[in-house]
Amino acid sequence: MSNPTFTGREVATVLIEMGYTPVDRTGSHFQLRYEHPDTGEVRNVTVPLHGEIQTDTLRSIADQCGAKAFDAWCRWIDRNR
């Protein structure tokens, strides 16, 4: 998946369905939080809600989610949107 295209709303919806909790919204950015039930590890993720997400921003969101492989993470988002 070389040029993934997702809207911020699609990404935020998938993350919420997978256990991320909305924490705050500042302007057009949504802050989500995930706490791993076994380890207690916390992940804070910011997703822009305006239109399609640029690839660099999408990579940053994947990093914030703890993704090991960007393409695999994009396929996961694609399968769950």
PDB file of N, CA, C and O in Angstrom:
ATOM      1  N   MET A   1       0.863  -1.171   0.000  1.00  0.00           N
ATOM      2  CA  MET A   1       0.000   0.000   0.000  1.00  0.00           C
ATOM      3  C   MET A   1       0.902   1.225   0.000  1.00  0.00           C
ATOM      4  O   MET A   1       1.230   1.760   1.060  1.00  0.00           O
ATOM      5  N   SER A   2       1.301   1.667  -1.176  1.00  0.00           N
ATOM      6  CA  SER A   2       2.292   2.730  -1.290  1.00  0.00           C
ATOM      7  C   SER A   2       1.730   4.120  -1.007  1.00  0.00           C
ATOM      8  O   SER A   2       2.398   4.924  -0.355  1.00  0.00           O
ATOM      9  N   ASN A   3       0.537   4.422  -1.473  1.00  0.00           N
ATOM     10  CA  ASN A   3      -0.069   5.727  -1.222  1.00  0.00           C
ATOM     11  C   ASN A   3      -1.428   5.557  -0.557  1.00  0.00           C
ATOM     12  O   ASN A   3      -2.459   5.692  -1.216  1.00  0.00           O
ATOM     13  N   PRO A   4      -1.440   5.268   0.721  1.00  0.00           N
ATOM     14  CA  PRO A   4      -2.720   5.066   1.396  1.00  0.00           C
ATOM     15  C   PRO A   4      -3.497   6.373   1.482  1.00  0.00           C
ATOM     16  O   PRO A   4      -2.916   7.434   1.710  1.00  0.00           O
ATOM     17  N   THR A   5      -4.794   6.295   1.304  1.00  0.00           N
ATOM     18  CA  THR A   5      -5.632   7.484   1.455  1.00  0.00           C
ATOM     19  C   THR A   5      -6.757   7.165   2.427  1.00  0.00           C
ATOM     20  O   THR A   5      -7.613   6.318   2.172  1.00  0.00           O
ATOM     21  N   PHE A   6      -6.724   7.864   3.532  1.00  0.00           N
ATOM     22  CA  PHE A   6      -7.751   7.734   4.555  1.00  0.00           C
ATOM     23  C   PHE A   6      -8.128   9.131   5.021  1.00  0.00           C
ATOM     24  O   PHE A   6      -7.298  10.040   5.038  1.00  0.00           O
ATOM     25  N   THR A   7      -9.381   9.287   5.395  1.00  0.00           N
ATOM     26  CA  THR A   7      -9.762  10.537   6.027  1.00  0.00           C
ATOM     27  C   THR A   7      -9.489  10.403   7.525  1.00  0.00           C
ATOM     28  O   THR A   7      -9.367   9.298   8.053  1.00  0.00           O
ATOM     29  N   GLY A   8      -9.398  11.533   8.183  1.00  0.00           N
ATOM     30  CA  GLY A   8      -9.191  11.508   9.624  1.00  0.00           C
ATOM     31  C   GLY A   8     -10.338  10.837  10.341  1.00  0.00           C
ATOM     32  O   GLY A   8     -10.136  10.130  11.328  1.00  0.00           O
ATOM     33  N   ARG A   9     -11.534  11.057   9.849  1.00  0.00           N
ATOM     34  CA  ARG A   9     -12.708  10.432  10.473  1.00  0.00           C
ATOM     35  C   ARG A   9     -12.648   8.909  10.357  1.00  0.00           C
ATOM     36  O   ARG A   9     -13.015   8.205  11.298  1.00  0.00           O
ATOM     37  N   GLU A  10     -12.187   8.392   9.211  1.00  0.00           N
ATOM     38  CA  GLU A  10     -12.060   6.942   9.050  1.00  0.00           C
ATOM     39  C   GLU A  10     -11.061   6.378  10.046  1.00  0.00           C
ATOM     40  O   GLU A  10     -11.335   5.374  10.704  1.00  0.00           O
ATOM     41  N   VAL A  11      -9.913   7.012  10.160  1.00  0.00           N
ATOM     42  CA  VAL A  11      -8.878   6.532  11.082  1.00  0.00           C
ATOM     43  C   VAL A  11      -9.376   6.609  12.520  1.00  0.00           C
ATOM     44  O   VAL A  11      -9.225   5.652  13.278  1.00  0.00           O
ATOM     45  N   ALA A  12      -9.961   7.730  12.900  1.00  0.00           N
ATOM     46  CA  ALA A  12     -10.463   7.892  14.272  1.00  0.00           C
ATOM     47  C   ALA A  12     -11.541   6.857  14.584  1.00  0.00           C
ATOM     48  O   ALA A  12     -11.556   6.290  15.677  1.00  0.00           O
ATOM     49  N   THR A  13     -12.441   6.606  13.637  1.00  0.00           N
ATOM     50  CA  THR A  13     -13.510   5.629  13.855  1.00  0.00           C
ATOM     51  C   THR A  13     -12.943   4.236  14.088  1.00  0.00           C
ATOM     52  O   THR A  13     -13.383   3.533  14.998  1.00  0.00           O
ATOM     53  N   VAL A  14     -11.969   3.828  13.273  1.00  0.00           N
ATOM     54  CA  VAL A  14     -11.352   2.506  13.441  1.00  0.00           C
ATOM     55  C   VAL A  14     -10.657   2.415  14.795  1.00  0.00           C
ATOM     56  O   VAL A  14     -10.803   1.417  15.500  1.00  0.00           O
ATOM     57  N   LEU A  15      -9.908   3.443  15.161  1.00  0.00           N
ATOM     58  CA  LEU A  15      -9.197   3.406  16.441  1.00  0.00           C
ATOM     59  C   LEU A  15     -10.169   3.325  17.616  1.00  0.00           C
ATOM     60  O   LEU A  15      -9.930   2.586  18.571  1.00  0.00           O
ATOM     61  N   ILE A  16     -11.253   4.075  17.551  1.00  0.00           N
ATOM     62  CA  ILE A  16     -12.257   4.032  18.624  1.00  0.00           C
ATOM     63  C   ILE A  16     -12.887   2.647  18.705  1.00  0.00           C
ATOM     64  O   ILE A  16     -13.074   2.111  19.798  1.00  0.00           O
ATOM     65  N   GLU A  17     -13.214   2.064  17.551  1.00  0.00           N
ATOM     66  CA  GLU A  17     -13.786   0.718  17.542  1.00  0.00           C
ATOM     67  C   GLU A  17     -12.815  -0.320  18.099  1.00  0.00           C
ATOM     68  O   GLU A  17     -13.241  -1.364  18.592  1.00  0.00           O
ATOM     69  N   MET A  18     -11.511  -0.040  18.025  1.00  0.00           N
ATOM     70  CA  MET A  18     -10.499  -0.969  18.501  1.00  0.00           C
ATOM     71  C   MET A  18     -10.044  -0.673  19.930  1.00  0.00           C
ATOM     72  O   MET A  18      -9.062  -1.251  20.395  1.00  0.00           O
ATOM     73  N   GLY A  19     -10.741   0.215  20.625  1.00  0.00           N
ATOM     74  CA  GLY A  19     -10.459   0.408  22.034  1.00  0.00           C
ATOM     75  C   GLY A  19      -9.860   1.737  22.443  1.00  0.00           C
ATOM     76  O   GLY A  19      -9.640   1.968  23.632  1.00  0.00           O
ATOM     77  N   TYR A  20      -9.588   2.619  21.490  1.00  0.00           N
ATOM     78  CA  TYR A  20      -9.098   3.953  21.841  1.00  0.00           C
ATOM     79  C   TYR A  20     -10.273   4.780  22.352  1.00  0.00           C
ATOM     80  O   TYR A  20     -11.398   4.644  21.872  1.00  0.00           O
ATOM     81  N   THR A  21      -9.998   5.632  23.325  1.00  0.00           N
ATOM     82  CA  THR A  21     -11.032   6.455  23.929  1.00  0.00           C
ATOM     83  C   THR A  21     -10.828   7.914  23.543  1.00  0.00           C
ATOM     84  O   THR A  21      -9.721   8.436  23.675  1.00  0.00           O
ATOM     85  N   PRO A  22     -11.880   8.581  23.067  1.00  0.00           N
ATOM     86  CA  PRO A  22     -11.748  10.016  22.794  1.00  0.00           C
ATOM     87  C   PRO A  22     -11.489  10.761  24.109  1.00  0.00           C
ATOM     88  O   PRO A  22     -12.179  10.549  25.107  1.00  0.00           O
ATOM     89  N   VAL A  23     -10.490  11.629  24.085  1.00  0.00           N
ATOM     90  CA  VAL A  23     -10.120  12.362  25.286  1.00  0.00           C
ATOM     91  C   VAL A  23     -10.439  13.843  25.129  1.00  0.00           C
ATOM     92  O   VAL A  23     -10.935  14.480  26.059  1.00  0.00           O
ATOM     93  N   ASP A  24     -10.154  14.384  23.956  1.00  0.00           N
ATOM     94  CA  ASP A  24     -10.327  15.823  23.747  1.00  0.00           C
ATOM     95  C   ASP A  24     -10.429  16.099  22.255  1.00  0.00           C
ATOM     96  O   ASP A  24     -10.013  15.293  21.423  1.00  0.00           O
ATOM     97  N   ARG A  25     -10.987  17.242  21.947  1.00  0.00           N
ATOM     98  CA  ARG A  25     -11.003  17.720  20.565  1.00  0.00           C
ATOM     99  C   ARG A  25     -10.609  19.180  20.604  1.00  0.00           C
ATOM    100  O   ARG A  25     -11.239  19.992  21.282  1.00  0.00           O
ATOM    101  N   THR A  26      -9.561  19.502  19.871  1.00  0.00           N
ATOM    102  CA  THR A  26      -9.080  20.872  19.786  1.00  0.00           C
ATOM    103  C   THR A  26      -9.156  21.286  18.323  1.00  0.00           C
ATOM    104  O   THR A  26      -8.388  20.799  17.494  1.00  0.00           O
ATOM    105  N   GLY A  27     -10.069  22.173  18.013  1.00  0.00           N
ATOM    106  CA  GLY A  27     -10.250  22.587  16.628  1.00  0.00           C
ATOM    107  C   GLY A  27     -10.606  21.389  15.776  1.00  0.00           C
ATOM    108  O   GLY A  27     -11.606  20.716  16.024  1.00  0.00           O
ATOM    109  N   SER A  28      -9.785  21.121  14.767  1.00  0.00           N
ATOM    110  CA  SER A  28     -10.060  20.005  13.865  1.00  0.00           C
ATOM    111  C   SER A  28      -9.199  18.785  14.184  1.00  0.00           C
ATOM    112  O   SER A  28      -8.996  17.924  13.328  1.00  0.00           O
ATOM    113  N   HIS A  29      -8.694  18.711  15.414  1.00  0.00           N
ATOM    114  CA  HIS A  29      -7.869  17.570  15.822  1.00  0.00           C
ATOM    115  C   HIS A  29      -8.520  16.836  16.984  1.00  0.00           C
ATOM    116  O   HIS A  29      -9.020  17.445  17.930  1.00  0.00           O
ATOM    117  N   PHE A  30      -8.500  15.525  16.887  1.00  0.00           N
ATOM    118  CA  PHE A  30      -9.111  14.647  17.864  1.00  0.00           C
ATOM    119  C   PHE A  30      -8.006  13.951  18.636  1.00  0.00           C
ATOM    120  O   PHE A  30      -7.111  13.369  18.024  1.00  0.00           O
ATOM    121  N   GLN A  31      -8.038  13.994  19.951  1.00  0.00           N
ATOM    122  CA  GLN A  31      -7.064  13.279  20.767  1.00  0.00           C
ATOM    123  C   GLN A  31      -7.722  11.998  21.281  1.00  0.00           C
ATOM    124  O   GLN A  31      -8.826  12.015  21.825  1.00  0.00           O
ATOM    125  N   LEU A  32      -7.005  10.887  21.089  1.00  0.00           N
ATOM    126  CA  LEU A  32      -7.474   9.579  21.527  1.00  0.00           C
ATOM    127  C   LEU A  32      -6.438   8.976  22.464  1.00  0.00           C
ATOM    128  O   LEU A  32      -5.253   9.299  22.390  1.00  0.00           O
ATOM    129  N   ARG A  33      -6.898   8.099  23.340  1.00  0.00           N
ATOM    130  CA  ARG A  33      -6.005   7.471  24.320  1.00  0.00           C
ATOM    131  C   ARG A  33      -6.312   5.983  24.377  1.00  0.00           C
ATOM    132  O   ARG A  33      -7.470   5.568  24.341  1.00  0.00           O
ATOM    133  N   TYR A  34      -5.248   5.187  24.467  1.00  0.00           N
ATOM    134  CA  TYR A  34      -5.402   3.742  24.611  1.00  0.00           C
ATOM    135  C   TYR A  34      -4.533   3.274  25.761  1.00  0.00           C
ATOM    136  O   TYR A  34      -3.352   3.614  25.840  1.00  0.00           O
ATOM    137  N   GLU A  35      -5.123   2.493  26.650  1.00  0.00           N
ATOM    138  CA  GLU A  35      -4.356   1.888  27.739  1.00  0.00           C
ATOM    139  C   GLU A  35      -4.444   0.376  27.590  1.00  0.00           C
ATOM    140  O   GLU A  35      -5.530  -0.203  27.630  1.00  0.00           O
ATOM    141  N   HIS A  36      -3.287  -0.254  27.419  1.00  0.00           N
ATOM    142  CA  HIS A  36      -3.251  -1.708  27.233  1.00  0.00           C
ATOM    143  C   HIS A  36      -3.746  -2.378  28.514  1.00  0.00           C
ATOM    144  O   HIS A  36      -3.245  -2.077  29.598  1.00  0.00           O
ATOM    145  N   PRO A  37      -4.721  -3.282  28.405  1.00  0.00           N
ATOM    146  CA  PRO A  37      -5.314  -3.881  29.604  1.00  0.00           C
ATOM    147  C   PRO A  37      -4.361  -4.745  30.420  1.00  0.00           C
ATOM    148  O   PRO A  37      -4.538  -4.886  31.630  1.00  0.00           O
ATOM    149  N   ASP A  38      -3.348  -5.326  29.770  1.00  0.00           N
ATOM    150  CA  ASP A  38      -2.441  -6.216  30.503  1.00  0.00           C
ATOM    151  C   ASP A  38      -1.209  -5.493  31.032  1.00  0.00           C
ATOM    152  O   ASP A  38      -0.789  -5.726  32.166  1.00  0.00           O
ATOM    153  N   THR A  39      -0.627  -4.615  30.212  1.00  0.00           N
ATOM    154  CA  THR A  39       0.637  -3.981  30.599  1.00  0.00           C
ATOM    155  C   THR A  39       0.459  -2.587  31.182  1.00  0.00           C
ATOM    156  O   THR A  39       1.359  -2.076  31.849  1.00  0.00           O
ATOM    157  N   GLY A  40      -0.699  -1.962  30.936  1.00  0.00           N
ATOM    158  CA  GLY A  40      -0.909  -0.595  31.411  1.00  0.00           C
ATOM    159  C   GLY A  40      -0.245   0.453  30.539  1.00  0.00           C
ATOM    160  O   GLY A  40      -0.318   1.644  30.840  1.00  0.00           O
ATOM    161  N   GLU A  41       0.413   0.020  29.442  1.00  0.00           N
ATOM    162  CA  GLU A  41       1.049   0.962  28.525  1.00  0.00           C
ATOM    163  C   GLU A  41      -0.009   1.909  27.951  1.00  0.00           C
ATOM    164  O   GLU A  41      -1.093   1.484  27.550  1.00  0.00           O
ATOM    165  N   VAL A  42       0.330   3.196  27.922  1.00  0.00           N
ATOM    166  CA  VAL A  42      -0.609   4.213  27.436  1.00  0.00           C
ATOM    167  C   VAL A  42      -0.111   4.775  26.114  1.00  0.00           C
ATOM    168  O   VAL A  42       1.070   5.089  25.964  1.00  0.00           O
ATOM    169  N   ARG A  43      -1.019   4.898  25.165  1.00  0.00           N
ATOM    170  CA  ARG A  43      -0.733   5.509  23.860  1.00  0.00           C
ATOM    171  C   ARG A  43      -1.675   6.688  23.683  1.00  0.00           C
ATOM    172  O   ARG A  43      -2.891   6.544  23.810  1.00  0.00           O
ATOM    173  N   ASN A  44      -1.113   7.853  23.389  1.00  0.00           N
ATOM    174  CA  ASN A  44      -1.893   9.038  23.076  1.00  0.00           C
ATOM    175  C   ASN A  44      -1.717   9.340  21.593  1.00  0.00           C
ATOM    176  O   ASN A  44      -0.592   9.405  21.098  1.00  0.00           O
ATOM    177  N   VAL A  45      -2.817   9.523  20.892  1.00  0.00           N
ATOM    178  CA  VAL A  45      -2.801   9.699  19.446  1.00  0.00           C
ATOM    179  C   VAL A  45      -3.616  10.935  19.086  1.00  0.00           C
ATOM    180  O   VAL A  45      -4.709  11.146  19.612  1.00  0.00           O
ATOM    181  N   THR A  46      -3.069  11.754  18.179  1.00  0.00           N
ATOM    182  CA  THR A  46      -3.781  12.912  17.668  1.00  0.00           C
ATOM    183  C   THR A  46      -4.094  12.673  16.200  1.00  0.00           C
ATOM    184  O   THR A  46      -3.207  12.361  15.405  1.00  0.00           O
ATOM    185  N   VAL A  47      -5.378  12.824  15.847  1.00  0.00           N
ATOM    186  CA  VAL A  47      -5.822  12.593  14.473  1.00  0.00           C
ATOM    187  C   VAL A  47      -6.486  13.856  13.944  1.00  0.00           C
ATOM    188  O   VAL A  47      -7.444  14.338  14.547  1.00  0.00           O
ATOM    189  N   PRO A  48      -5.998  14.408  12.825  1.00  0.00           N
ATOM    190  CA  PRO A  48      -6.671  15.553  12.211  1.00  0.00           C
ATOM    191  C   PRO A  48      -7.947  15.071  11.519  1.00  0.00           C
ATOM    192  O   PRO A  48      -7.935  14.062  10.813  1.00  0.00           O
ATOM    193  N   LEU A  49      -9.031  15.790  11.724  1.00  0.00           N
ATOM    194  CA  LEU A  49     -10.315  15.355  11.179  1.00  0.00           C
ATOM    195  C   LEU A  49     -10.662  15.995   9.842  1.00  0.00           C
ATOM    196  O   LEU A  49     -11.677  15.642   9.241  1.00  0.00           O
ATOM    197  N   HIS A  50      -9.861  16.908   9.372  1.00  0.00           N
ATOM    198  CA  HIS A  50     -10.186  17.637   8.151  1.00  0.00           C
ATOM    199  C   HIS A  50      -9.668  16.911   6.906  1.00  0.00           C
ATOM    200  O   HIS A  50      -8.461  16.887   6.663  1.00  0.00           O
ATOM    201  N   GLY A  51     -10.560  16.327   6.125  1.00  0.00           N
ATOM    202  CA  GLY A  51     -10.207  15.730   4.843  1.00  0.00           C
ATOM    203  C   GLY A  51      -9.262  14.550   4.906  1.00  0.00           C
ATOM    204  O   GLY A  51      -9.123  13.896   5.939  1.00  0.00           O
ATOM    205  N   GLU A  52      -8.607  14.287   3.766  1.00  0.00           N
ATOM    206  CA  GLU A  52      -7.647  13.189   3.683  1.00  0.00           C
ATOM    207  C   GLU A  52      -6.380  13.514   4.465  1.00  0.00           C
ATOM    208  O   GLU A  52      -5.939  14.662   4.513  1.00  0.00           O
ATOM    209  N   ILE A  53      -5.810  12.494   5.070  1.00  0.00           N
ATOM    210  CA  ILE A  53      -4.590  12.658   5.853  1.00  0.00           C
ATOM    211  C   ILE A  53      -3.395  12.478   4.926  1.00  0.00           C
ATOM    212  O   ILE A  53      -3.336  11.517   4.160  1.00  0.00           O
ATOM    213  N   GLN A  54      -2.451  13.397   4.998  1.00  0.00           N
ATOM    214  CA  GLN A  54      -1.209  13.298   4.236  1.00  0.00           C
ATOM    215  C   GLN A  54      -0.418  12.074   4.724  1.00  0.00           C
ATOM    216  O   GLN A  54      -0.538  11.676   5.883  1.00  0.00           O
ATOM    217  N   THR A  55       0.381  11.490   3.843  1.00  0.00           N
ATOM    218  CA  THR A  55       1.130  10.276   4.174  1.00  0.00           C
ATOM    219  C   THR A  55       2.056  10.473   5.369  1.00  0.00           C
ATOM    220  O   THR A  55       2.140   9.597   6.230  1.00  0.00           O
ATOM    221  N   ASP A  56       2.755  11.611   5.440  1.00  0.00           N
ATOM    222  CA  ASP A  56       3.652  11.846   6.586  1.00  0.00           C
ATOM    223  C   ASP A  56       2.873  11.903   7.898  1.00  0.00           C
ATOM    224  O   ASP A  56       3.331  11.387   8.917  1.00  0.00           O
ATOM    225  N   THR A  57       1.717  12.517   7.874  1.00  0.00           N
ATOM    226  CA  THR A  57       0.873  12.593   9.074  1.00  0.00           C
ATOM    227  C   THR A  57       0.360  11.210   9.430  1.00  0.00           C
ATOM    228  O   THR A  57       0.306  10.846  10.605  1.00  0.00           O
ATOM    229  N   LEU A  58      -0.017  10.438   8.419  1.00  0.00           N
ATOM    230  CA  LEU A  58      -0.487   9.080   8.654  1.00  0.00           C
ATOM    231  C   LEU A  58       0.617   8.228   9.289  1.00  0.00           C
ATOM    232  O   LEU A  58       0.353   7.424  10.183  1.00  0.00           O
ATOM    233  N   ARG A  59       1.856   8.411   8.818  1.00  0.00           N
ATOM    234  CA  ARG A  59       2.996   7.702   9.430  1.00  0.00           C
ATOM    235  C   ARG A  59       3.158   8.092  10.898  1.00  0.00           C
ATOM    236  O   ARG A  59       3.445   7.244  11.742  1.00  0.00           O
ATOM    237  N   SER A  60       2.972   9.378  11.199  1.00  0.00           N
ATOM    238  CA  SER A  60       3.084   9.845  12.575  1.00  0.00           C
ATOM    239  C   SER A  60       2.002   9.212  13.456  1.00  0.00           C
ATOM    240  O   SER A  60       2.272   8.824  14.593  1.00  0.00           O
ATOM    241  N   ILE A  61       0.792   9.110  12.934  1.00  0.00           N
ATOM    242  CA  ILE A  61      -0.303   8.486  13.686  1.00  0.00           C
ATOM    243  C   ILE A  61       0.019   7.014  13.929  1.00  0.00           C
ATOM    244  O   ILE A  61      -0.186   6.505  15.031  1.00  0.00           O
ATOM    245  N   ALA A  62       0.522   6.330  12.901  1.00  0.00           N
ATOM    246  CA  ALA A  62       0.899   4.919  13.056  1.00  0.00           C
ATOM    247  C   ALA A  62       1.974   4.769  14.127  1.00  0.00           C
ATOM    248  O   ALA A  62       1.909   3.854  14.947  1.00  0.00           O
ATOM    249  N   ASP A  63       2.965   5.667  14.125  1.00  0.00           N
ATOM    250  CA  ASP A  63       4.010   5.640  15.154  1.00  0.00           C
ATOM    251  C   ASP A  63       3.420   5.848  16.546  1.00  0.00           C
ATOM    252  O   ASP A  63       3.790   5.157  17.495  1.00  0.00           O
ATOM    253  N   GLN A  64       2.506   6.801  16.660  1.00  0.00           N
ATOM    254  CA  GLN A  64       1.868   7.069  17.952  1.00  0.00           C
ATOM    255  C   GLN A  64       1.089   5.855  18.447  1.00  0.00           C
ATOM    256  O   GLN A  64       0.966   5.632  19.651  1.00  0.00           O
ATOM    257  N   CYS A  65       0.563   5.071  17.499  1.00  0.00           N
ATOM    258  CA  CYS A  65      -0.181   3.855  17.848  1.00  0.00           C
ATOM    259  C   CYS A  65       0.746   2.690  18.184  1.00  0.00           C
ATOM    260  O   CYS A  65       0.294   1.652  18.667  1.00  0.00           O
ATOM    261  N   GLY A  66       2.043   2.863  17.928  1.00  0.00           N
ATOM    262  CA  GLY A  66       3.001   1.797  18.213  1.00  0.00           C
ATOM    263  C   GLY A  66       3.142   0.790  17.090  1.00  0.00           C
ATOM    264  O   GLY A  66       3.615  -0.325  17.311  1.00  0.00           O
ATOM    265  N   ALA A  67       2.734   1.173  15.878  1.00  0.00           N
ATOM    266  CA  ALA A  67       2.815   0.258  14.733  1.00  0.00           C
ATOM    267  C   ALA A  67       4.268  -0.060  14.413  1.00  0.00           C
ATOM    268  O   ALA A  67       5.116   0.832  14.380  1.00  0.00           O
ATOM    269  N   LYS A  68       4.543  -1.311  14.182  1.00  0.00           N
ATOM    270  CA  LYS A  68       5.895  -1.748  13.820  1.00  0.00           C
ATOM    271  C   LYS A  68       6.139  -1.595  12.321  1.00  0.00           C
ATOM    272  O   LYS A  68       7.255  -1.287  11.902  1.00  0.00           O
ATOM    273  N   ALA A  69       5.094  -1.810  11.507  1.00  0.00           N
ATOM    274  CA  ALA A  69       5.211  -1.740  10.051  1.00  0.00           C
ATOM    275  C   ALA A  69       4.082  -0.861   9.507  1.00  0.00           C
ATOM    276  O   ALA A  69       2.904  -1.185   9.656  1.00  0.00           O
ATOM    277  N   PHE A  70       4.452   0.237   8.883  1.00  0.00           N
ATOM    278  CA  PHE A  70       3.471   1.209   8.387  1.00  0.00           C
ATOM    279  C   PHE A  70       2.494   0.583   7.396  1.00  0.00           C
ATOM    280  O   PHE A  70       1.286   0.778   7.529  1.00  0.00           O
ATOM    281  N   ASP A  71       2.982  -0.161   6.412  1.00  0.00           N
ATOM    282  CA  ASP A  71       2.090  -0.750   5.407  1.00  0.00           C
ATOM    283  C   ASP A  71       1.099  -1.721   6.039  1.00  0.00           C
ATOM    284  O   ASP A  71      -0.073  -1.738   5.662  1.00  0.00           O
ATOM    285  N   ALA A  72       1.546  -2.513   6.976  1.00  0.00           N
ATOM    286  CA  ALA A  72       0.651  -3.452   7.663  1.00  0.00           C
ATOM    287  C   ALA A  72      -0.401  -2.685   8.459  1.00  0.00           C
ATOM    288  O   ALA A  72      -1.566  -3.082   8.489  1.00  0.00           O
ATOM    289  N   TRP A  73      -0.002  -1.596   9.099  1.00  0.00           N
ATOM    290  CA  TRP A  73      -0.944  -0.786   9.863  1.00  0.00           C
ATOM    291  C   TRP A  73      -1.998  -0.186   8.926  1.00  0.00           C
ATOM    292  O   TRP A  73      -3.182  -0.160   9.262  1.00  0.00           O
ATOM    293  N   CYS A  74      -1.573   0.292   7.760  1.00  0.00           N
ATOM    294  CA  CYS A  74      -2.511   0.860   6.782  1.00  0.00           C
ATOM    295  C   CYS A  74      -3.496  -0.198   6.283  1.00  0.00           C
ATOM    296  O   CYS A  74      -4.683   0.081   6.118  1.00  0.00           O
ATOM    297  N   ARG A  75      -3.000  -1.403   6.047  1.00  0.00           N
ATOM    298  CA  ARG A  75      -3.913  -2.489   5.635  1.00  0.00           C
ATOM    299  C   ARG A  75      -4.913  -2.794   6.732  1.00  0.00           C
ATOM    300  O   ARG A  75      -6.075  -3.083   6.448  1.00  0.00           O
ATOM    301  N   TRP A  76      -4.475  -2.733   7.987  1.00  0.00           N
ATOM    302  CA  TRP A  76      -5.355  -2.965   9.130  1.00  0.00           C
ATOM    303  C   TRP A  76      -6.450  -1.893   9.177  1.00  0.00           C
ATOM    304  O   TRP A  76      -7.623  -2.210   9.371  1.00  0.00           O
ATOM    305  N   ILE A  77      -6.066  -0.636   9.001  1.00  0.00           N
ATOM    306  CA  ILE A  77      -7.058   0.451   8.964  1.00  0.00           C
ATOM    307  C   ILE A  77      -8.019   0.226   7.810  1.00  0.00           C
ATOM    308  O   ILE A  77      -9.232   0.366   7.971  1.00  0.00           O
ATOM    309  N   ASP A  78      -7.481  -0.122   6.640  1.00  0.00           N
ATOM    310  CA  ASP A  78      -8.304  -0.331   5.449  1.00  0.00           C
ATOM    311  C   ASP A  78      -9.319  -1.460   5.655  1.00  0.00           C
ATOM    312  O   ASP A  78     -10.476  -1.333   5.255  1.00  0.00           O
ATOM    313  N   ARG A  79      -8.894  -2.553   6.270  1.00  0.00           N
ATOM    314  CA  ARG A  79      -9.801  -3.689   6.508  1.00  0.00           C
ATOM    315  C   ARG A  79     -10.907  -3.350   7.497  1.00  0.00           C
ATOM    316  O   ARG A  79     -11.997  -3.918   7.433  1.00  0.00           O
ATOM    317  N   ASN A  80     -10.633  -2.440   8.398  1.00  0.00           N
ATOM    318  CA  ASN A  80     -11.589  -2.153   9.480  1.00  0.00           C
ATOM    319  C   ASN A  80     -12.415  -0.888   9.286  1.00  0.00           C
ATOM    320  O   ASN A  80     -13.265  -0.577  10.119  1.00  0.00           O
ATOM    321  N   ARG A  81     -12.183  -0.162   8.211  1.00  0.00           N
ATOM    322  CA  ARG A  81     -12.972   1.069   8.027  1.00  0.00           C
ATOM    323  C   ARG A  81     -14.322   0.792   7.436  1.00  0.00           C
ATOM    324  O   ARG A  81     -15.103   1.718   7.220  1.00  0.00           O
TER     325      ARG A  81
END
